Amino acid sequence: MLRQYELVDLVKSYDPDADEDALNRAYVFAMKKHGAQLRASGDPYYSHPVEVAGILTKFKLDSSSVIAGLLHDTVEDTDTSVEEIRGLFGEQVAQLVDGLTKLAMIEQKSVNNKQAENFRKLLLAMSEDVRVLLIKLADRLHNMRTLHFLKPEKRSRIAKETLDIYAPLAERIGMQEVKSELEEIAFREIHKEAYESIRARLNFLREQGSNIVPKIIEQLKKDMADNDIAAEITGREKTPYSIWRKMQQKNASFEQLSDIMAFRICVDDIAACYQALGIVHSKYHMVPRRFKDYISTPKPNGYKSIHTGIIGPENTRIEIQIRTHEMHEVAEKGIAAHWAYKQGQKAVGTNFRWIRELLEILEQAQNPEEFLENTKLEMYNDQVFCFTPKGDLIGLPINSTPVDFAYAVHSGVGDTCVGAKINGEIRPLRTVLQNGDQVEILTSKAQHPSTEWERFVVTGKAKAAIRRYVREHKRDQFITLGQQILERIFKGESLEFSEKGLVNVLPNFEAEGVDDIYAKVGEGLVTGWDVLKAVYPGYKQSKLGKVVKSLKVPGFRKEKKKNTPLKIKGLIPGMAVHFAGCCHPLPGDRIVGIVTTGKGVAVHTIDCKLLEKYADEPERWLDISWGEDAEAELHVGRLKVMLNNEPGALAELSNLIARSNGNIANLNITNRTVSYFELIVDVEVKDLKHLTDIIAALKASKMISYVSRSS
């Protein structure tokens, strides 16, 4: 543990103007307040805040941050108040400590809810001053270093939280050293066998080729010197966790990985970076698809470097990173490498785009758990880089779509997105974006988020915005529907209906306003008869049943009764059965039956995404198949069509379907722009081959730019 004078000397070594008196007072204050408290290791508790402060000196943070590190647990774990800290150490230290203090009112809540609430408060605090995050990372780093003293179940929970939240946060601000250490300790705890296995293999490789790394470094130094480039060259093994992640992502074995060893060439300026790259590529064979230029297009966290894979010296497959000395400092220390607040100034978190995006998710989330889920999605490494028409770079997770891109540009763009041009060509909104794509989003004021979008978007920001719209839109529908139901029920019973009567019974339904009652009735959580009975206690039902039966609910329709049974093998005679509307199975598709409560058996295609929800309920699955005469009756197949917006296009569509002996059962325009229509078309066909023939006929038309089977 650092002694008092040692800590002060460390701060003054990089900040001669540091407030020495305040540092000394904070050190003593933390010791007195934590008193006889002990850690799980048996060490005095105050050793923890002192070690946290020591880590902060390695980041070269200002004295206010180091003082906050010393005091960060005093409000939570002692009788100290934020006001007391404000009086003794000033407003800035008090704000930092308050931002780090966990919420005291949530001890009774679930672990997930508690974690989500704490992270919500941390986000709000670091949006005011990002130093809160740096102190929190130092706190987590020391806790992880002493993790082995805790009980196994607690170790596992903390390690998982670290991998889910704190390591990605460290990556977001470019603090590679902190991120790597957090990941390694968490990985060792959660996947101990995998960690030990990879460590053993690395040790074996190290023994087998103990002289390879020095030889490669020596050869690369000679290559640079022969071309008059002053370079510092180092070599390192990749960490067990990074190796394990790559094995998971690529579904590859340890032996199949080609870049277990990485070498770094640090030079004086950017021109020398590209000169060094030219020397490496001219002398050694480059491995295809292993070149990345993060100098030309930096990562969102500010990381800059050139990465390339080569068959290098000693005929060894290696990765080389080329960067300037300044880039290297930023890569290792992140934003700590160039503070705006070395003199104690605030670094406002909203200056960072990713923090602004997390705050938007916070505003749109329904509850803390949803916020935490979407935040985790948002924080993982960006792997796809696309450009706006103006050349601005947008970093997105892999498998992102134009809708994710639109929300990354701005929430308003995402909400009104109707289409996209990718590299100048109109493409469907579910198209997966590739590195280097130029994306232009087409918008319309009449557009709004679609529930279908949530099936294919991958960013937390997009999911949060879509869910928020759906939530609000559904509530509006439930309110309208609930009001209609109540008005008809009251009218059918010849009773006066007024909102005044509903106001009097709000407590009965735990409602804050009349709209809450309407919404609950519309959603089916409360019946109209329950409300009537509350408003008119003791009233007896007379003709209510007739009223309810005659009520038509917009957007819902009864399925027509069929005189002939469905031609499906494997069902018990007389068992109720219907085709699932999610996948529209056709004769020729492989099918499965799912027993549903009150509705008999639903027939799904074997690859229907909805089947995932029944994965843990094998007792509900039935092995069924199409009967020999299944084609004797018509079935509905669903198509997604992108149709040019020009005269005669819709006629062309219907004529082609008719000529192929298909019949349009329903047609819905989902997106519309000046250039095209996107439609969902339900077509009555005999079987899968019939639908495939129709798709082929539509693809041949110049007026139809895209057509596929839709779920």
C-alpha positions in Angstrom: 0.0 0.0 0.0 1.2 3.5 -0.9 2.3 5.7 2.0 0.9 9.2 2.3 4.1 11.0 1.2 4.6 8.5 -1.7 1.2 9.2 -3.1 1.8 13.0 -2.9 5.2 12.7 -4.5 3.7 10.6 -7.4 1.0 13.3 -8.1 3.6 16.2 -7.9 6.0 14.3 -10.2 3.7 15.1 -13.2 1.7 18.0 -11.7 4.0 20.3 -9.7 1.0 22.6 -8.9 -1.0 19.9 -7.3 -2.8 20.8 -4.0 -0.5 19.0 -1.6 -2.5 20.0 1.5 -5.8 18.7 0.1 -4.1 15.4 -0.9 -2.7 14.9 2.7 -6.1 15.8 4.3 -8.0 13.4 2.0 -5.6 10.5 2.8 -6.0 11.0 6.5 -9.8 11.5 6.1 -10.2 8.2 4.3 -8.1 6.3 6.9 -10.2 7.8 9.8 -13.6 7.2 8.2 -13.0 3.6 7.1 -11.4 3.1 10.6 -11.4 -0.6 11.6 -13.2 -1.8 8.5 -11.6 -4.8 6.8 -11.6 -6.1 3.2 -12.3 -9.8 2.4 -8.5 -10.3 2.2 -8.2 -9.2 5.8 -6.4 -5.9 4.9 -7.6 -2.6 6.3 -10.4 -1.3 4.1 -8.6 2.1 3.5 -5.9 0.2 1.6 -8.4 -0.1 -1.3 -9.1 3.7 -1.9 -5.3 4.3 -1.5 -4.5 1.8 -4.2 -7.3 3.3 -6.4 -5.6 6.7 -6.0 -2.3 5.1 -6.9 -3.8 3.7 -10.2 -5.1 7.2 -11.0 -1.6 8.6 -10.7 -0.5 6.2 -13.4 -3.2 7.8 -15.6 -1.6 11.1 -14.5 -4.9 12.5 -13.4 -5.3 15.9 -11.6 -5.3 16.2 -7.8 -9.1 16.5 -7.6 -9.5 13.1 -9.3 -6.9 11.5 -7.0 -8.7 13.0 -4.0 -12.0 11.7 -5.3 -10.4 8.2 -5.6 -9.3 8.4 -2.0 -12.9 9.3 -0.9 -15.0 7.3 -3.4 -16.3 4.8 -0.9 -16.8 7.1 2.1 -20.3 8.2 1.3 -21.4 4.6 0.6 -19.7 2.8 3.4 -19.3 5.3 6.2 -21.3 8.1 7.9 -19.9 10.7 5.5 -22.2 12.8 3.4 -21.7 14.5 0.1 -22.3 17.9 1.8 -19.4 17.1 4.3 -17.1 16.3 1.4 -18.2 19.5 -0.4 -17.3 21.6 2.7 -13.9 20.0 3.2 -12.7 19.4 -0.4 -14.8 21.6 -2.7 -17.6 21.3 -5.3 -15.6 19.5 -7.9 -14.5 16.6 -5.6 -18.0 16.3 -4.2 -19.6 15.9 -7.7 -17.0 13.3 -8.6 -17.7 11.3 -5.4 -21.4 11.6 -5.7 -21.2 10.3 -9.3 -19.4 7.3 -8.0 -21.7 6.5 -5.1 -24.1 3.7 -5.6 -27.8 4.3 -5.1 -28.7 3.6 -1.5 -32.5 3.1 -2.2 -32.2 0.0 -4.3 -30.9 -2.6 -1.9 -34.2 -4.4 -2.0 -34.3 -4.8 -5.7 -33.0 -7.7 -7.8 -29.4 -7.9 -8.7 -30.0 -7.1 -12.4 -32.2 -4.1 -11.5 -29.6 -2.9 -9.0 -26.8 -3.3 -11.6 -28.9 -1.4 -14.2 -29.7 1.4 -11.7 -26.1 1.8 -10.7 -25.0 1.9 -14.3 -27.7 4.5 -15.2 -26.3 6.8 -12.4 -22.7 6.2 -13.5 -23.7 7.2 -17.1 -25.4 10.4 -16.0 -22.4 11.3 -13.8 -19.9 10.7 -16.6 -22.0 12.7 -19.0 -21.3 15.6 -16.7 -17.6 14.8 -16.2 -15.9 11.8 -17.8 -13.3 11.6 -15.0 -16.0 9.8 -13.1 -15.6 6.9 -15.5 -11.8 6.9 -15.1 -12.1 6.7 -11.3 -14.7 4.0 -11.6 -12.4 2.0 -13.9 -9.5 2.3 -11.4 -11.9 1.2 -8.6 -13.0 -1.9 -10.7 -9.4 -2.7 -11.7 -8.2 -2.9 -8.0 -11.3 -4.9 -7.1 -10.5 -7.4 -9.9 -6.9 -7.7 -8.7 -8.2 -8.8 -5.3 -11.1 -10.8 -6.7 -9.7 -14.2 -5.5 -10.4 -13.3 -1.9 -14.2 -13.3 -2.4 -16.6 -16.3 -2.4 -17.0 -18.1 -5.7 -20.6 -17.0 -6.5 -19.7 -13.4 -5.9 -16.5 -13.7 -8.0 -18.5 -15.0 -10.9 -21.1 -12.2 -10.8 -18.4 -9.5 -10.6 -16.3 -11.0 -13.4 -19.4 -11.3 -15.7 -20.3 -7.7 -15.0 -16.8 -6.6 -15.7 -16.8 -8.4 -19.1 -20.3 -7.0 -20.0 -19.8 -3.4 -18.9 -16.5 -2.2 -17.7 -14.1 -3.8 -20.2 -16.2 -2.4 -23.1 -16.3 1.0 -21.4 -12.5 1.0 -21.1 -12.3 0.1 -24.8 -14.7 2.9 -25.7 -12.3 5.5 -24.2 -9.3 3.7 -25.7 -7.7 2.5 -22.5 -6.2 -0.7 -23.9 -4.0 -1.6 -20.9 -7.0 -1.4 -18.4 -9.3 -3.2 -20.8 -6.9 -6.1 -21.3 -6.2 -6.6 -17.6 -9.9 -6.5 -16.7 -10.7 -9.0 -19.5 -7.9 -11.4 -18.4 -8.9 -11.5 -14.8 -12.6 -11.9 -15.6 -11.8 -14.6 -18.3 -9.7 -16.6 -15.8 -12.6 -16.5 -13.3 -15.5 -17.3 -15.7 -13.8 -19.8 -18.0 -11.0 -21.2 -15.9 -10.5 -24.4 -18.0 -10.3 -22.5 -21.3 -7.9 -20.0 -19.7 -5.5 -22.7 -18.4 -5.6 -24.6 -21.7 -4.6 -21.5 -23.7 -1.9 -20.6 -21.2 -0.5 -24.1 -21.4 -0.4 -23.9 -25.2 1.2 -20.5 -25.2 3.9 -21.8 -22.7 4.6 -24.7 -25.0 4.9 -22.4 -28.1 7.2 -20.1 -26.1 9.5 -23.0 -25.1 9.5 -24.4 -28.7 10.3 -21.1 -30.3 12.0 -19.2 -27.5 14.4 -17.5 -30.0 11.8 -16.7 -32.8 10.5 -13.4 -31.3 14.0 -11.9 -30.9 14.9 -13.0 -34.4 11.8 -11.5 -35.9 12.4 -8.2 -34.0 16.0 -8.1 -35.1 15.1 -8.7 -38.8 12.4 -6.0 -38.7 14.9 -3.5 -37.1 17.3 -4.3 -39.9 14.6 -3.8 -42.6 13.8 -0.4 -41.1 17.4 0.7 -40.7 18.3 -0.3 -44.2 15.7 2.2 -45.4 16.8 5.0 -43.0 13.6 4.8 -40.8 14.1 5.4 -37.1 11.8 2.8 -35.5 11.2 1.2 -32.1 10.1 -2.4 -32.5 8.5 -4.7 -29.9 6.9 -8.1 -30.0 4.2 -9.6 -27.8 1.9 -12.6 -27.5 -1.8 -11.9 -27.7 -3.6 -12.3 -24.4 -5.5 -15.6 -23.6 -8.8 -13.8 -23.7 -8.2 -12.2 -27.1 -7.2 -15.6 -28.5 -10.3 -17.3 -26.9 -12.6 -14.6 -28.4 -11.1 -15.0 -31.8 -11.5 -18.8 -31.5 -15.2 -18.3 -30.7 -15.8 -15.7 -33.4 -14.1 -17.7 -36.2 -15.2 -21.1 -34.8 -11.5 -22.1 -35.1 -9.1 -24.1 -33.1 -6.0 -22.7 -31.4 -3.8 -24.2 -34.2 -5.8 -22.5 -36.9 -5.2 -19.0 -35.6 -2.5 -17.1 -37.5 -1.9 -14.0 -35.5 -1.1 -15.2 -32.0 2.1 -13.2 -32.1 1.9 -9.4 -32.8 4.7 -7.0 -33.5 4.6 -3.2 -33.2 6.6 -0.7 -35.2 6.6 2.8 -33.7 8.0 5.7 -35.8 8.2 9.5 -35.6 5.4 10.6 -38.0 2.5 9.5 -40.2 4.6 9.6 -43.4 7.1 7.2 -41.8 4.1 4.9 -41.0 3.2 4.5 -44.6 6.9 4.2 -45.6 7.3 1.4 -43.1 4.2 -0.3 -44.4 5.6 -0.2 -48.0 8.9 -1.8 -46.8 7.0 -4.6 -45.0 4.7 -5.3 -47.9 7.5 -5.2 -50.5 9.6 -7.7 -48.7 7.1 -10.1 -47.2 3.9 -11.7 -48.6 0.7 -10.0 -47.2 -2.0 -12.3 -45.9 -5.3 -11.4 -47.8 -8.0 -9.6 -45.9 -5.7 -8.9 -43.0 -5.0 -5.2 -43.8 -6.7 -2.4 -41.9 -5.9 1.3 -42.0 -7.1 3.0 -38.8 -4.9 6.0 -39.5 -7.0 7.0 -42.5 -10.3 5.9 -40.7 -9.7 6.0 -36.9 -11.9 3.9 -34.6 -14.6 5.8 -32.7 -12.5 5.8 -29.6 -9.7 7.7 -31.3 -7.5 4.6 -31.9 -5.1 5.1 -34.9 -2.8 2.5 -36.3 -2.1 0.4 -39.4 -2.6 -3.4 -39.0 -1.4 -5.9 -41.5 -0.9 -9.7 -41.6 2.2 -11.1 -43.3 4.3 -14.2 -43.8 7.2 -12.5 -42.0 10.8 -13.4 -41.0 11.5 -17.0 -40.1 8.5 -17.8 -42.5 6.2 -17.1 -39.6 2.7 -15.8 -40.0 2.4 -12.7 -37.8 0.5 -9.4 -37.3 2.3 -6.1 -37.5 0.9 -2.8 -36.1 2.5 0.4 -37.4 1.9 3.7 -35.6 3.6 6.9 -34.3 4.8 7.2 -30.7 1.9 9.6 -30.0 -0.6 7.1 -31.5 0.9 4.4 -29.3 0.4 6.5 -26.1 -3.2 7.2 -27.1 -3.7 3.5 -27.9 -2.6 2.4 -24.4 -3.9 5.2 -22.3 -6.9 6.4 -24.3 -8.3 9.8 -23.4 -6.0 9.9 -20.4 -3.2 10.6 -22.9 -4.4 14.1 -23.6 -6.6 15.6 -20.9 -8.6 18.8 -21.1 -8.6 18.5 -17.3 -5.0 18.1 -16.2 -5.4 21.5 -14.6 -8.6 20.4 -12.9 -11.0 21.3 -15.7 -14.2 19.4 -16.3 -14.3 17.0 -19.4 -17.9 17.1 -20.3 -19.0 13.6 -21.3 -21.5 14.7 -23.9 -18.6 15.8 -26.0 -18.2 12.1 -26.7 -20.6 10.8 -29.3 -21.0 7.3 -27.8 -22.0 8.8 -24.4 -24.6 10.9 -26.2 -26.0 7.8 -27.8 -26.1 5.9 -24.5 -28.0 8.9 -23.0 -30.5 8.6 -25.9 -31.0 5.0 -25.1 -31.6 5.9 -21.4 -34.3 8.3 -22.4 -36.1 5.8 -24.6 -35.8 2.7 -22.4 -39.0 1.6 -20.5 -37.1 0.2 -17.5 -33.5 -0.1 -16.2 -33.2 -3.7 -17.4 -34.1 -2.8 -21.0 -31.6 0.1 -20.8 -28.8 -2.2 -19.6 -29.6 -4.7 -22.4 -29.5 -2.1 -25.1 -26.4 -0.5 -23.6 -24.5 -3.8 -23.7 -25.4 -4.0 -27.4 -24.2 -0.5 -28.0 -20.8 -0.8 -26.3 -19.3 -3.8 -28.0 -16.5 -3.3 -30.5 -17.4 -1.5 -33.8 -16.4 -3.7 -36.7 -18.1 -2.2 -39.7 -17.2 1.3 -41.0 -19.6 3.0 -43.5 -19.8 6.5 -44.9 -22.5 9.1 -45.3 -22.8 10.8 -48.8 -20.8 13.7 -47.3 -18.0 11.4 -46.4 -18.6 11.2 -42.6 -17.5 7.9 -41.0 -20.1 5.9 -39.0 -18.8 3.0 -37.0 -21.3 0.1 -36.4 -21.4 -3.4 -35.0 -21.1 -6.3 -37.5 -24.4 -7.3 -39.2 -25.7 -3.8 -39.0 -28.4 -2.7 -41.5 -29.4 0.7 -43.1 -31.8 1.2 -40.2 -29.0 0.9 -37.7 -27.0 3.4 -39.8 -30.0 5.8 -39.9 -30.3 5.8 -36.1 -26.6 6.2 -35.8 -26.8 9.4 -37.9 -29.7 10.8 -35.8 -32.8 9.5 -34.1 -35.0 11.6 -36.4 -33.5 10.1 -39.5 -34.1 6.6 -38.1 -37.7 7.2 -37.2 -38.5 8.5 -40.7 -36.4 6.1 -42.7 -38.2 4.5 -45.7 -35.3 3.2 -47.8 -31.6 3.3 -48.5 -29.2 3.6 -51.3 -26.1 1.6 -50.7 -23.2 2.6 -53.1 -25.8 4.4 -55.2 -28.2 1.4 -55.6 -31.6 1.1 -53.8 -31.4 -1.9 -51.4 -33.9 -3.3 -48.8 -33.7 -2.0 -45.3 -32.6 -5.4 -43.9 -29.5 -5.5 -46.1 -26.3 -6.2 -44.1 -23.8 -3.4 -44.5 -20.2 -4.1 -45.4 -17.0 -2.2 -44.6 -16.6 0.8 -46.8 -20.2 1.0 -48.0 -21.6 4.5 -48.7 -25.1 4.7 -47.4 -27.7 7.3 -48.2 -30.9 7.2 -46.1 -34.2 8.0 -47.8 -36.8 9.6 -45.4 -40.4 10.6 -45.4 -42.3 12.6 -42.8 -45.2 10.1 -43.1 -43.0 7.2 -42.0 -42.7 5.8 -38.5 -40.7 2.9 -37.0 -42.0 -0.6 -37.9 -42.2 -3.5 -35.5 -40.6 -5.6 -38.3 -37.4 -3.5 -37.9 -36.7 -4.9 -34.5 -36.2 -8.4 -36.1 -33.1 -7.3 -38.0 -31.5 -4.2 -36.3 -28.5 -5.0 -34.1 -27.6 -1.7 -32.3 -29.0 -0.8 -28.9 -29.9 2.7 -30.0 -32.1 1.4 -32.9 -33.8 -1.3 -30.7 -34.5 1.3 -27.9 -36.1 3.8 -30.4 -38.2 1.2 -32.1 -39.5 -0.3 -28.8 -40.3 3.2 -27.5 -42.4 4.0 -30.6 -44.2 0.6 -30.5 -44.9 1.1 -26.8 -46.4 4.6 -27.3 -48.3 3.6 -30.4 -49.8 0.5 -28.8 -50.9 2.5 -25.8 -52.6 5.0 -28.1 -54.4 2.1 -29.8 -55.4 0.5 -26.5 -56.7 3.8 -25.2 -58.9 4.3 -28.2 -60.1 0.7 -28.2 -60.7 0.7 -24.4 -62.8 3.8 -24.7 -64.9 2.3 -27.5 -65.5 -0.9 -25.4 -66.6 1.0 -22.4 -68.9 3.4 -24.3 -70.7 0.4 -26.0 -71.0 -1.6 -22.8 -72.5 1.4 -20.8 -74.8 2.2 -23.7 -75.9 -1.4 -24.0 -76.8 -1.4 -20.3 -78.6 2.0 -20.7 -76.3 3.6 -18.2 -74.7 7.0 -18.4 -71.0 6.9 -19.4 -68.8 9.8 -18.2 -65.2 10.3 -17.4 -66.2 11.8 -14.1 -67.5 8.4 -13.0 -64.2 6.8 -14.1 -62.2 9.4 -12.1 -63.9 8.2 -8.9 -62.8 4.6 -9.4 -59.1 5.2 -10.4 -57.8 3.7 -7.2 -59.7 0.5 -7.9 -57.5 -0.1 -10.9 -54.3 1.4 -9.7 -54.6 4.0 -12.4 -53.3 7.6 -12.4 -55.7 8.9 -15.0 -58.7 7.9 -17.1 -56.4 7.0 -20.0 -54.8 4.4 -17.8 -58.2 2.7 -17.4 -58.9 2.9 -21.1 -55.5 1.4 -21.9 -56.0 -1.5 -19.4 -59.4 -2.3 -20.9 -58.1 -2.1 -24.4 -55.2 -4.4 -23.6 -57.4 -6.9 -21.9 -55.9 -6.5 -18.4 -59.3 -5.3 -17.1 -62.7 -6.1 -18.5 -65.3 -3.5 -19.4 -67.7 -5.2 -17.0 -65.2 -4.8 -14.1 -65.2 -1.0 -14.8 -69.0 -0.8 -15.1 -69.4 -2.7 -11.8 -66.9 -0.3 -10.1 -68.8 2.8 -11.3 -72.3 1.3 -10.6 -71.7 -1.1 -7.6 -74.4 -3.8 -7.3 -75.6 -3.5 -10.9 -76.6 -6.8 -12.4 -75.6 -7.8 -15.9 -78.5 -8.0 -18.4 -77.7 -7.9 -22.1 -73.9 -7.3 -21.8 -73.1 -10.6 -23.5 -74.8 -9.6 -26.7 -73.1 -6.2 -26.8 -69.6 -7.8 -26.4 -70.3 -10.4 -29.1 -71.5 -7.7 -31.5 -68.4 -5.5 -30.9 -66.0 -5.4 -33.8 -62.4 -4.6 -33.0 -60.5 -2.8 -35.7 -57.3 -4.6 -36.9 -58.6 -8.1 -35.8 -60.5 -10.6 -37.8 -61.9 -14.0 -37.3 -60.5 -16.8 -39.3 -62.9 -18.4 -41.7 -64.2 -21.8 -40.8 -63.1 -24.4 -43.3 -65.3 -27.3 -44.2 -62.5 -29.5 -45.2 -59.7 -30.6 -42.8 -56.1 -29.6 -43.5 -54.2 -32.3 -45.4 -51.4 -33.0 -42.8 -50.0 -36.3 -41.6 -49.1 -36.9 -37.9 -52.1 -35.3 -36.3 -54.7 -36.9 -34.0 -58.1 -37.0 -35.8 -60.3 -34.1 -34.7 -57.4 -32.1 -33.4 -57.8 -28.3 -34.1 -55.0 -27.1 -36.5 -54.1 -23.8 -38.2 -51.2 -22.4 -40.3 -48.9 -20.0 -38.4 -49.1 -16.5 -39.7 -45.4 -15.8 -39.0 -43.9 -18.1 -41.6 -46.8 -19.1 -44.0 -45.9 -22.7 -44.6 -46.6 -24.2 -48.0 -46.7 -27.8 -49.3 -43.0 -28.6 -50.1 -41.7 -26.8 -47.0 -40.5 -29.0 -44.1 -42.9 -28.4 -41.3 -43.4 -29.0 -37.5 -46.4 -28.7 -35.3 -46.5 -26.7 -32.0 -49.3 -27.4 -29.5 -50.7 -24.0 -28.4 -53.0 -23.3 -25.5 -56.6 -23.1 -26.6 -55.8 -23.0 -30.3 -54.8 -26.6 -31.1 -51.8 -27.1 -33.3 -50.0 -24.4 -35.2 -48.1 -25.5 -38.3 -44.7 -23.8 -38.8 -41.9 -24.1 -41.3 -38.9 -25.9 -39.7 -36.7 -22.8 -40.0 -39.3 -20.4 -38.6 -37.6 -17.9 -36.2 -40.5 -18.1 -33.8 -39.7 -21.7 -32.9 -36.8 -20.5 -30.8 -39.2 -19.6 -28.0 -40.3 -23.2 -27.8 -36.7 -24.6 -27.7 -37.0 -25.6 -24.0 -40.5 -27.1 -24.4 -40.0 -30.3 -26.5 -43.3 -31.7 -25.2 -45.1 -29.2 -27.4 -43.4 -30.2 -30.7 -45.2 -32.6 -33.1 -43.5 -34.5 -36.0 -45.9 -33.7 -38.9 -45.7 -33.7 -42.7 -47.8 -32.8 -45.7 -50.3 -35.3 -46.9 -50.4 -36.5 -50.5 -53.4 -34.3 -51.5 -52.2 -31.1 -49.7 -51.8 -29.4 -53.0 -55.5 -29.9 -53.7 -56.4 -26.7 -51.9 -54.8 -23.2 -52.1 -52.4 -21.9 -49.5 -51.1 -18.4 -48.8 -47.5 -17.6 -49.6 -46.1 -14.2 -48.6 -43.7 -12.2 -50.9 -41.7 -9.0 -50.3 -41.5 -7.0 -53.5 -39.6 -3.8 -54.3 -41.5 -2.2 -57.2 -40.4 0.8 -59.4 -42.6 3.8 -58.8 -43.8 4.3 -62.4 -47.0 4.0 -64.4 -48.1 0.4 -65.0 -45.8 -1.1 -62.4 -48.6 -2.4 -60.1 -50.5 -3.7 -63.2 -47.4 -5.5 -64.3 -47.1 -7.2 -60.8 -50.7 -8.4 -60.8 -50.6 -9.6 -64.4 -47.4 -11.6 -63.9 -49.0 -13.3 -60.8 -52.2 -14.0 -62.7 -50.4 -15.4 -65.7 -48.6 -17.8 -63.3 -52.0 -19.0 -62.0 -51.6 -17.2 -58.7 -54.2 -15.0 -56.9 -53.4 -12.0 -54.8 -55.2 -12.4 -51.4 -53.8 -9.3 -49.8 -51.4 -6.4 -50.7 -49.8 -3.9 -48.3 -47.5 -1.0 -49.2 -44.9 -0.9 -46.3 -42.5 1.8 -47.7 -42.9 4.4 -50.3 -40.5 6.9 -51.9 -40.3 8.8 -55.1 -38.3 6.0 -56.6 -40.0 2.8 -55.5 -42.7 1.0 -53.5 -41.9 -1.8 -51.0 -44.9 -4.2 -50.7 -45.9 -7.3 -48.9 -48.0 -9.4 -51.2 -50.0 -12.5 -50.0 -50.5 -14.9 -52.9 -52.7 -18.0 -53.0 -50.7 -20.9 -54.5 -50.8 -24.7 -54.6 -47.3 -25.3 -53.1 -43.8 -24.1 -52.7 -42.9 -24.8 -56.3 -45.8 -22.7 -57.5 -44.6 -19.8 -55.3 -41.0 -20.3 -56.6 -42.3 -20.1 -60.2 -44.1 -16.8 -59.5 -40.9 -15.4 -57.9 -38.9 -16.3 -61.0 -41.5 -14.6 -63.2 -41.4 -11.4 -61.1 -37.6 -11.3 -61.1 -37.6 -11.2 -64.9 -39.6 -8.0 -65.0 -37.7 -4.7 -65.4 -40.2 -2.9 -63.2 -39.5 -5.1 -60.2 -36.1 -4.5 -58.7 -36.3 -7.0 -55.8 -38.5 -9.9 -54.8 -38.1 -12.6 -52.1 -40.3 -14.9 -50.0 -41.2 -13.1 -46.7 -42.2 -14.4 -43.3 
